[in-house]
């Protein structure tokens, strides 16, 4: 038996949140939840700490380049070799008074179903767009004006592979992101962040919003925004079929809409879209706001189909040359 490796595995199960507090980090209660605790250091570091189903704790430094287990945190704070880390954690593990819960949190971190550290790390590596995303602009016909609108500020990023990256949020914060890319031959890649959980992609709320628009995908969301405008509207994407957690997020979003608002279900005009509309309508049946279907006019079409058809219709006829 390799006792040295066993010791390292045991260290990884030490409460990383308590250790961070013992090293001068302070809990940000407003940003913390049962599945991820946020701690900040006076020097500027911001750690998001989670717990895997295996019992190991992990973290991601949202303002730095380090992430991993308690072993990685010790090396990030102190430098040194793995042997130095062992000495530090042996001393810490041998001081019950130090290891006693020193936070102001009224709960223990619960294992998360997703890899929050991986999601955050991938999101931070993706770059905000400075102009329109090439895929959205050239292939999907989404206007740059919509992509750069304040309501969608930093709601679209581009990763190292050129994919569109659109974040999903639950009531605890960032939890995943939609991925999509494609070419003019209509070969399209769609996916969701590895280790992520689907919640809601959303625009940034504006005080004059009176219409909540729920779509199946981020591309549909941006397509409706291009066709019908952004102002006065609050946009959401479920990235497909809705879970109970997403239904709760939708109810929470509806509760935050101003008075005299309405909800539009902008799904595809096909069997799948109508099934989604039924699911969302049922989730929102007691929200106190009127809920209306908002399907594309053509049976079988999605909202990006409508946008593409509109672009073709508006394109000027080619000039004849003598």
C-alpha positions in Angstrom: 0.0 0.0 0.0 1.3 3.4 -0.9 0.8 5.3 2.3 2.2 8.6 0.8 -0.6 8.6 -1.8 -3.1 7.6 0.8 -2.1 10.6 2.8 -2.5 12.9 -0.2 -6.0 11.5 -0.8 -6.9 12.1 2.8 -5.7 15.7 2.6 -8.0 16.3 -0.3 -10.9 15.6 2.0 -10.0 18.2 4.5 -12.6 21.0 4.5 -11.1 23.4 2.0 -13.3 26.2 3.0 -12.2 26.0 6.7 -8.6 25.9 5.6 -9.0 28.9 3.3 -10.5 30.9 6.2 -7.5 29.8 8.4 -5.3 31.4 5.8 -7.0 34.8 5.9 -9.8 34.4 3.4 -13.2 35.8 4.3 -16.6 34.3 3.3 -18.8 36.1 0.8 -22.1 35.0 2.1 -24.2 36.7 -0.6 -22.3 34.7 -3.3 -22.2 31.4 -1.5 -24.7 28.5 -1.6 -24.9 24.9 -0.3 -23.0 23.7 -3.3 -20.3 26.4 -3.7 -18.8 28.8 -1.2 -17.0 32.0 -2.3 -14.2 33.3 -0.2 -12.1 36.4 -0.8 -8.6 37.4 0.3 -7.6 41.1 1.1 -4.9 40.8 -1.5 -7.5 40.2 -4.2 -8.0 36.4 -4.7 -11.5 35.1 -5.0 -12.0 31.4 -4.6 -15.1 29.4 -5.5 -15.0 26.2 -3.4 -17.1 23.1 -4.1 -17.2 19.4 -3.0 -17.3 16.4 -5.3 -19.5 13.4 -4.7 -16.3 11.5 -3.8 -15.9 13.8 -0.8 -12.9 15.7 -2.2 -13.0 19.5 -2.0 -11.9 21.6 -5.0 -11.6 25.3 -5.8 -11.2 27.7 -8.7 -9.5 31.1 -8.3 -11.8 33.4 -10.3 -9.2 36.2 -10.2 -6.1 34.1 -10.7 -4.8 31.2 -12.6 -4.8 28.4 -10.0 -7.4 25.8 -9.3 -7.6 22.2 -7.9 -7.5 20.6 -4.5 -6.2 21.8 -1.1 -2.8 20.6 -2.2 -2.8 23.0 -5.2 -4.0 25.9 -2.9 -1.2 25.4 -0.5 1.3 25.5 -3.3 -0.3 28.6 -4.8 -0.1 30.3 -1.4 3.3 29.1 -0.2 5.2 27.7 -3.2 7.6 24.9 -2.3 7.6 21.2 -3.1 5.1 18.5 -2.5 7.1 17.6 0.6 6.6 21.1 1.9 2.9 20.8 1.3 2.8 17.6 3.2 4.4 19.3 6.2 2.0 22.2 6.1 -1.1 20.0 5.9 0.2 17.5 8.5 0.6 20.4 10.9 -2.9 21.8 10.0 -4.5 18.4 10.2 -3.1 17.9 13.7 -4.6 21.1 15.2 -8.3 20.4 15.9 -8.8 24.0 17.2 -7.7 25.3 13.8 -9.8 22.9 11.9 -13.0 23.7 13.8 -15.6 25.4 11.6 -14.5 29.0 11.6 -16.8 30.3 9.0 -20.1 32.2 9.5 -21.9 29.8 7.2 -24.9 28.0 8.7 -24.4 24.9 6.6 -21.9 22.4 5.4 -20.9 22.3 1.7 -22.9 19.7 -0.1 -21.6 17.6 -3.0 -22.6 19.1 -6.3 -23.9 17.2 -9.3 -21.6 19.2 -11.6 -18.0 20.2 -11.8 -18.3 23.8 -10.8 -14.6 24.4 -10.9 -14.3 23.1 -14.5 -17.2 25.2 -15.7 -15.8 28.3 -14.2 -12.3 27.6 -15.5 -13.6 27.0 -19.0 -15.8 30.2 -18.9 -12.8 32.3 -17.7 -10.7 31.0 -20.6 -13.3 31.9 -23.2 -13.0 35.5 -24.5 -15.7 38.2 -24.6 -16.6 39.2 -28.1 -15.4 42.7 -29.2 -17.5 42.6 -32.4 -20.1 40.0 -33.6 -19.3 36.4 -33.2 -18.4 35.0 -36.7 -20.8 32.1 -36.4 -23.7 34.1 -35.1 -23.1 36.9 -37.6 -22.2 35.1 -40.8 -24.0 31.7 -40.5 -27.0 32.5 -38.2 -27.7 36.1 -39.3 -27.7 37.5 -35.8 -27.1 41.3 -36.0 -24.0 42.7 -34.4 -26.2 45.3 -32.8 -28.0 42.6 -30.9 -24.8 40.8 -29.9 -23.3 44.0 -28.5 -26.4 45.4 -27.0 -26.1 46.2 -23.2 -28.7 43.6 -22.4 -26.4 40.9 -23.8 -23.1 42.3 -22.4 -20.7 39.4 -21.8 -23.5 36.9 -22.5 -21.6 35.7 -25.6 -18.0 34.5 -25.5 -15.8 32.6 -28.0 -13.6 29.7 -27.0 -10.3 28.5 -28.4 -12.2 26.4 -31.0 -14.2 29.3 -32.2 -17.4 28.1 -30.6 -20.2 30.4 -29.4 -20.3 30.2 -25.6 -23.4 31.4 -23.8 -23.6 31.1 -20.0 -26.4 29.5 -18.0 -27.2 30.7 -14.5 -29.2 29.2 -11.6 -29.9 30.9 -8.3 -26.4 30.2 -7.2 -24.7 31.7 -10.2 -22.9 30.4 -13.3 -23.6 26.7 -13.7 -22.8 25.8 -17.4 -22.9 27.2 -20.9 -24.3 26.4 -24.3 -21.9 25.7 -27.1 -22.6 26.0 -30.9 -20.7 26.4 -34.1 -21.2 25.6 -37.8 -20.5 26.5 -41.4 -22.3 27.5 -44.6 -22.9 23.9 -45.5 -25.3 23.7 -42.5 -23.0 21.4 -40.6 -23.7 22.4 -37.0 -22.1 21.5 -33.7 -24.2 22.0 -30.6 -23.3 21.0 -27.1 -23.2 21.9 -23.4 -20.3 22.5 -21.1 -18.7 19.3 -19.7 -19.5 19.1 -16.1 -22.2 21.8 -16.4 -25.9 21.8 -15.5 -28.6 23.4 -17.7 -30.5 26.2 -16.0 -31.2 29.4 -18.0 -29.3 31.6 -20.4 -30.6 35.1 -20.0 -30.2 38.7 -21.0 -29.4 41.4 -18.5 -32.6 42.8 -16.9 -33.6 46.3 -17.8 -36.0 48.4 -15.8 -38.4 48.9 -18.7 -38.7 45.2 -19.6 -42.4 44.1 -19.8 -42.0 41.0 -21.9 -40.4 37.8 -20.8 -39.4 35.7 -23.9 -38.5 32.0 -23.3 -36.7 30.1 -26.1 -35.3 26.7 -26.7 -31.8 27.7 -27.5 -29.5 30.8 -27.3 -29.5 31.1 -31.1 -33.4 31.2 -31.0 -33.1 33.9 -28.3 -30.8 36.0 -30.4 -32.9 35.4 -33.5 -36.1 36.8 -31.9 -34.1 39.7 -30.6 -32.8 40.5 -34.1 -36.3 40.2 -35.6 -38.3 41.9 -32.9 -35.8 44.1 -31.1 -34.3 43.9 -27.6 -35.7 46.9 -25.8 -38.5 46.2 -23.3 -37.8 42.4 -23.5 -36.1 40.0 -21.2 -34.8 36.9 -23.0 -34.2 33.3 -21.7 -33.0 30.0 -23.2 -33.5 26.5 -21.6 -31.2 24.7 -24.0 -33.8 22.0 -24.7 -36.1 20.1 -22.5 -36.8 21.6 -19.1 -35.9 20.0 -15.7 -37.6 20.8 -12.4 -34.6 23.0 -11.4 -35.1 25.0 -14.7 -38.8 25.3 -13.9 -38.0 26.8 -10.6 -35.5 29.2 -12.3 -38.3 30.2 -14.7 -40.7 30.9 -11.8 -38.1 32.9 -10.1 -37.4 34.9 -13.3 -41.1 35.5 -13.8 -41.5 36.8 -10.2 -38.8 39.4 -10.9 -40.6 40.8 -13.9 -42.2 44.3 -13.4 -45.9 44.7 -13.0 -48.1 44.4 -16.1 -45.6 42.1 -17.8 -46.4 39.1 -20.0 -44.6 35.9 -21.0 -44.1 34.7 -24.6 -43.1 31.1 -25.3 -41.0 31.4 -28.5 -40.4 27.8 -29.3 -40.3 26.0 -32.7 -43.5 25.6 -34.6 -43.4 21.8 -34.5 -44.3 18.9 -32.2 -41.1 19.3 -30.1 -41.6 23.0 -29.7 -45.2 22.6 -28.7 -44.2 20.0 -26.1 -41.7 22.5 -24.6 -44.3 25.2 -24.6 -46.6 22.9 -22.7 -44.0 22.1 -20.1 -43.0 25.8 -19.5 -46.7 26.9 -19.4 -47.4 24.3 -16.8 -44.3 25.4 -14.8 -45.5 29.0 -14.9 -49.3 28.5 -14.4 -49.3 30.1 -11.0 -46.9 32.9 -11.7 -49.5 35.6 -12.0 -48.5 36.8 -15.5 -50.3 36.0 -18.8 -48.5 33.4 -20.8 -48.9 33.3 -24.6 -47.5 31.0 -27.4 -45.3 32.8 -29.8 -44.5 30.3 -32.6 -43.0 31.1 -36.0 -45.8 31.6 -38.6 -44.7 28.6 -40.7 -45.3 25.1 -39.5 -42.0 23.2 -38.9 -39.9 26.4 -38.6 -37.8 27.8 -35.8 -37.1 31.4 -35.2 -33.7 31.3 -36.9 -35.4 29.9 -40.0 -37.7 33.0 -39.9 -34.6 35.2 -39.6 -32.8 33.5 -42.5 -35.9 33.9 -44.7 -36.2 37.5 -43.8 -32.6 38.1 -44.7 -33.0 36.5 -48.1 -36.1 38.5 -48.7 -34.4 41.8 -47.8 -31.2 41.0 -49.8 -31.0 43.3 -52.8 -31.4 41.7 -56.3 -28.0 41.2 -58.1 -27.3 43.9 -60.6 -27.3 42.9 -64.3 -24.1 43.7 -66.2 -24.1 44.6 -69.8 
